[in-house]
Amino acid sequence: MADQAQVRVMATRMALMKRLQLIVQTEGWTQSQVAERLGVAQSRVSDLLSSKSDKFSLDMLVTLASRVGCKVEPAVD
């Protein structure tokens, strides 16, 4: 079952990345503005906007999402 768990974590990471990308696009923020709002370096914003999911843990993505006002709730089976 570990494989299914890993697949769910990866899918959740990608969904959070897409959600953050959509917020950035909708708000029209520059990478510099995003970096300031998220409290990360601009290089991390570039990784986020380039969908480099291997560079972010699920915990980090949840933290970043909460910093821009996204409510992240656990999935219920």
Secondary structure, DSSP 4 states (H G I P E B T S, - for coil): -HHHHHHHHHHHHHHHHHHHHHHHHHHT--HHHHHHHHTS-HHHHHHHHTT-GGG--HHHHHHHHHHTT--------
